[in-house]
Amino acid sequence: MKDFFGPFTAFIEERFDLTPLRRWARHKKVPQHKHSFWYYFGGLALFIISLQFVTGILMAFYYSPTPDTAHESVRYIMEKVHYGWLIRSMHFWGANFLVAVVLVHMFSTYFMKAYRKPRELMWLIGVLLAGLVLAFAFTGYLLPWTTLSYFATKVGVNMPMVMPGIGGFLSRLLAGGEDVGAATLTRMFTLHVVLLPILTLVLVTAHVFLSQVFGSSVPLSQKGYSEETRFFPTFVLRDSAVWAGMLAILIAFVTIFPANLSSKVNPVMPAPAGIKPEWYFLFLFQTLRTFPEIPAIAAVTIGLIIWMLVPFLDKRSAKGERSTFFTLFGVAILVYMIAMTMMAYITTEVH
């Protein structure tokens, strides 16, 4: 293997000084303790994002973002393009796994207090990336132009209407007009394949850079640890094994539960009974069904602001002390999201 890559390595080394990179790889260490398992979710999210970019680009070669052709182009991908069904299924399941992994990564980071000084900016960027992942899911949902995706998007773009002042403007901005239609589809496609990928690349690069600068945080419960493992090759090989395991799970889901394509939307028909968004938006969907809209949106907005500003509000963790209040705050948020999601499944007719 060394002889195979020898000419390429020699070519690179004649033109670039790799000494700093070698020195960095040789000296970088990763903390090793009973919570080390959670460290792998950040790299796992990066891996799935890469898969989403690749599969999304492959589908974009065939997709046509108009109401007359969107549904047919997706069907063409699935039925006529070689391995098109595989690519679309991987993109579909990859989106679901990505949201799950990002949520696990964010909450594990929160409960291990990895947001504390000097990693405040890493936390802010991470929360923004979680928001972008959900934005990817929302904008991509309409693209197949099915009945479910159409009416679910209609509910989503109308949600800002209850906000005083700018609610109507935000709703029209998302929809591209007064109602969901051709302009909405074009707008969602542009956001999904142009703006969101650019923002994601910028923030992911910044997040990865800061993670290399500051290294992995050690939970307060492991204060005084001494064991470390080498980043390269030990941690990299373990990370690669986790990636391979995720790929195997993803392929298994794709093979056993391939993505389907439901009927094309007829906008003049009424919305089907029991319509609901994907699982990652169910907690918000159920919140708006359970409580008055304006107080509910106000509470969610305030909670999100507090969530983002936790590194600056949690003074005890910044000092290396246990912070019971913010731990309970995180538990309350997590329990609420799970409870609202389960309630939405129980109270909404499944179609």
C-alpha positions in Angstrom: 0.0 0.0 0.0 2.9 2.4 0.8 4.5 1.6 -2.6 1.1 2.3 -4.3 0.7 5.8 -2.8 4.5 6.5 -2.8 4.6 8.5 -6.0 1.5 10.6 -5.0 3.0 11.2 -1.5 6.3 12.3 -3.1 4.6 14.6 -5.5 2.7 16.3 -2.6 5.8 16.6 -0.3 7.9 18.2 -3.1 5.4 21.0 -3.2 4.0 21.4 0.3 5.6 21.2 3.7 3.7 18.6 5.6 5.8 18.8 8.7 3.2 20.9 10.7 0.5 18.5 9.8 2.6 15.5 10.9 3.5 17.2 14.1 -0.2 18.0 14.8 -1.3 14.4 14.1 1.5 13.0 16.3 0.8 15.2 19.3 -3.0 15.6 19.3 -4.7 13.6 22.0 -8.4 12.9 22.8 -9.6 12.4 26.4 -10.5 8.8 27.3 -13.2 8.2 30.0 -16.6 6.5 30.5 -18.4 9.2 28.5 -16.1 9.0 25.5 -18.8 7.3 23.5 -20.5 10.6 23.0 -17.5 12.1 21.2 -18.3 10.0 18.1 -21.6 11.7 17.3 -20.0 14.9 16.0 -18.0 13.0 13.4 -21.0 10.9 12.7 -23.0 14.0 11.9 -20.3 15.2 9.6 -20.3 11.8 7.8 -24.0 11.8 7.2 -24.0 15.4 6.0 -21.4 14.4 3.4 -23.6 11.5 2.3 -26.5 13.9 2.0 -24.5 16.3 -0.1 -23.4 13.5 -2.5 -26.8 11.9 -2.9 -28.5 15.3 -3.2 -26.2 16.3 -6.0 -26.8 13.0 -7.9 -30.6 13.5 -7.7 -30.3 17.2 -8.7 -29.1 16.0 -12.1 -32.6 14.6 -12.8 -34.9 16.7 -10.6 -37.2 19.4 -12.2 -38.6 21.9 -9.7 -41.9 22.8 -11.2 -45.4 21.6 -10.1 -46.0 19.9 -13.5 -42.7 18.0 -13.5 -41.4 17.6 -9.9 -43.4 14.5 -9.0 -42.7 12.8 -12.3 -39.0 13.6 -12.1 -38.7 12.0 -8.7 -40.6 8.9 -10.1 -38.2 8.9 -13.0 -35.3 8.8 -10.6 -36.8 5.9 -8.7 -37.9 3.8 -11.6 -35.7 4.7 -14.6 -32.4 5.9 -13.4 -29.9 3.1 -12.5 -29.8 2.7 -8.7 -32.0 5.9 -8.5 -34.2 4.2 -5.9 -31.1 3.5 -3.8 -29.8 7.1 -4.0 -33.2 8.6 -3.1 -33.8 6.1 -0.3 -30.3 6.9 1.1 -31.1 10.6 0.9 -34.5 10.1 2.6 -33.2 7.9 5.5 -30.0 9.9 5.7 -32.1 13.0 6.5 -33.9 11.2 9.3 -30.7 9.8 10.8 -29.0 13.1 10.5 -31.6 14.9 12.5 -31.5 12.1 15.2 -27.7 12.2 15.4 -27.5 16.0 15.5 -30.1 16.0 18.3 -28.1 13.4 20.3 -24.9 15.3 19.7 -26.4 18.6 20.9 -28.0 17.2 24.0 -25.0 15.1 25.0 -22.9 18.3 24.5 -25.3 20.1 26.7 -25.4 17.6 29.6 -21.6 17.2 29.6 -21.4 21.0 29.9 -19.1 21.1 26.9 -20.4 24.5 26.1 -18.5 26.1 28.9 -15.6 28.5 28.5 -13.7 28.6 26.1 -16.2 26.8 23.8 -19.1 29.2 23.8 -18.7 30.0 20.1 -18.6 26.3 19.3 -22.0 25.9 21.1 -23.6 28.8 19.2 -22.4 27.5 15.8 -23.6 24.0 16.8 -27.1 25.2 17.6 -27.2 27.1 14.3 -26.1 24.0 12.5 -28.9 22.0 14.2 -31.3 24.7 12.9 -29.9 24.4 9.4 -30.4 20.6 9.5 -34.1 21.1 10.4 -34.3 23.8 7.6 -32.9 21.2 5.2 -35.6 18.8 6.3 -38.3 21.4 5.9 -37.3 22.7 2.5 -36.6 19.3 1.1 -40.0 17.9 2.2 -42.0 19.7 -0.5 -39.8 18.8 -3.4 -41.4 15.5 -4.3 -44.7 17.5 -4.7 -46.9 14.8 -3.0 -50.2 15.4 -1.2 -48.7 15.0 2.3 -45.7 17.2 1.6 -47.8 19.9 0.1 -50.3 20.2 2.9 -47.6 19.8 5.6 -45.6 22.6 4.0 -48.8 24.7 3.9 -49.1 24.3 7.6 -45.4 25.1 8.1 -45.4 28.3 6.0 -48.5 29.6 7.7 -47.1 29.1 11.2 -45.4 32.6 11.3 -48.8 34.2 10.6 -49.6 34.3 14.3 -46.5 36.5 15.0 -47.5 40.1 15.5 -46.0 42.6 13.0 -43.7 40.5 10.8 -45.7 37.3 10.8 -47.5 37.9 7.5 -44.2 39.0 5.8 -42.4 35.9 6.9 -45.1 33.6 5.7 -45.2 35.3 2.3 -41.4 35.2 2.2 -41.4 31.4 2.7 -44.3 30.7 0.4 -43.3 33.2 -2.4 -46.8 34.5 -2.4 -50.1 34.3 -0.6 -50.4 30.5 -0.9 -48.2 27.4 -1.5 -47.7 27.0 -5.2 -45.1 27.0 -8.0 -43.2 29.9 -6.4 -43.0 28.0 -3.1 -41.5 25.0 -4.8 -38.9 27.0 -6.6 -38.1 28.9 -3.4 -37.7 25.7 -1.4 -35.6 24.1 -4.1 -33.3 27.2 -4.2 -33.0 27.2 -0.4 -32.4 23.5 -0.3 -29.6 23.2 -2.9 -28.0 26.6 -2.9 -28.3 28.8 0.2 -28.5 26.1 3.0 -25.5 24.1 1.6 -23.4 27.3 1.5 -24.3 28.3 5.0 -23.7 24.7 6.2 -20.3 24.4 4.6 -19.2 27.7 6.3 -20.5 26.8 9.7 -19.3 23.1 9.6 -15.8 24.4 8.6 -15.8 26.8 11.5 -17.2 24.2 13.9 -14.5 21.6 13.0 -11.8 24.2 13.1 -12.8 25.3 16.6 -13.0 21.7 17.7 -9.4 21.2 16.7 -8.3 24.4 18.3 -10.0 23.7 21.7 -10.0 19.9 21.6 -12.6 17.7 23.2 -14.2 18.9 26.4 -14.1 16.7 29.5 -17.3 16.4 31.6 -17.3 17.9 35.0 -18.0 14.5 36.4 -14.7 13.3 35.0 -12.7 16.2 36.4 -9.2 15.1 37.2 -9.0 12.4 34.5 -5.6 11.5 33.3 -6.1 8.9 30.5 -5.8 10.0 26.8 -5.7 8.3 23.5 -4.0 9.5 20.3 -6.2 11.2 17.8 -4.3 9.6 14.9 -4.5 6.7 14.2 -6.4 5.4 17.3 -9.4 7.8 17.5 -9.5 8.1 13.7 -9.8 4.4 13.3 -12.5 4.1 15.9 -14.3 7.0 14.3 -14.1 5.3 10.9 -15.5 2.1 12.4 -18.5 4.1 13.7 -19.0 5.6 10.3 -18.9 2.2 8.7 -21.4 0.9 11.2 -23.7 3.8 10.4 -23.4 3.2 6.7 -24.3 -0.5 7.3 -27.4 0.5 9.3 -28.4 3.0 6.7 -28.0 0.5 3.9 -30.1 -2.0 5.9 -32.9 0.6 6.3 -32.7 1.5 2.6 -32.9 -2.2 1.6 -35.7 -3.2 3.9 -37.7 0.0 3.9 -37.0 1.8 0.6 -38.4 5.3 0.2 -41.8 5.3 -1.5 -43.5 8.0 -3.5 -47.1 8.8 -2.6 -49.6 10.4 -5.0 -49.1 13.7 -6.7 -50.9 16.6 -5.0 -54.1 18.1 -6.3 -54.1 21.6 -4.7 -57.9 22.1 -5.2 -58.7 19.0 -3.1 -59.1 19.4 0.7 -56.3 18.4 3.1 -56.4 14.8 4.1 -57.6 14.1 7.7 -54.9 13.4 10.3 -52.1 15.1 8.4 -49.0 15.7 10.4 -45.4 16.7 9.8 -42.3 14.4 10.1 -41.3 13.1 13.6 -38.7 15.8 14.2 -41.4 18.6 14.0 -44.1 16.7 15.9 -43.2 18.3 19.3 -43.8 21.8 17.8 -46.9 20.6 15.9 -48.4 19.2 19.1 -47.4 22.4 21.1 -49.4 24.5 18.6 -52.4 22.1 18.8 -52.4 22.0 22.6 -51.8 25.7 23.6 -52.9 29.1 22.2 -50.7 29.9 19.3 -49.2 33.2 20.3 -48.2 32.2 23.8 -46.9 28.8 22.5 -44.7 30.5 19.8 -43.5 33.1 22.4 -42.5 30.3 24.8 -40.7 28.3 22.2 -38.8 31.4 21.0 -37.8 32.4 24.5 -36.7 28.8 25.2 -34.6 28.7 22.0 -32.9 32.0 23.0 -32.1 30.7 26.5 -30.8 27.5 24.9 -28.4 29.4 22.7 -27.2 31.7 25.5 -26.7 28.9 28.1 -22.8 29.2 27.9 -23.1 32.8 29.0 -25.9 32.2 31.6 -24.4 29.1 33.3 -21.8 30.8 35.5 -21.3 27.7 37.7 -20.2 25.5 34.8 -17.9 28.2 33.6 -16.1 27.9 36.9 -15.9 24.2 36.7 -18.7 23.6 39.3 -21.8 21.5 38.9 -24.9 23.4 37.7 -28.0 21.6 38.8 -30.4 24.3 37.5 -29.2 24.1 33.9 -29.1 20.3 34.0 -32.7 20.2 35.1 -33.5 22.8 32.4 -32.1 20.5 29.8 -33.9 17.5 31.2 -37.2 19.5 31.1 -36.7 20.5 27.5 -35.9 16.9 26.5 -38.8 15.4 28.4 -41.2 18.0 26.9 -40.0 17.3 23.4 -40.4 13.5 23.8 -43.8 13.9 25.6 -45.2 16.2 22.8 -44.0 13.9 20.1 -45.6 10.8 21.7 -48.8 12.8 22.3 -48.9 13.8 18.6 -48.5 10.1 17.5 -51.2 9.0 19.9 -53.8 11.7 19.1 -53.2 12.0 15.4 -54.6 9.5 12.9 -51.8 7.7 11.1 -51.9 7.7 7.3 
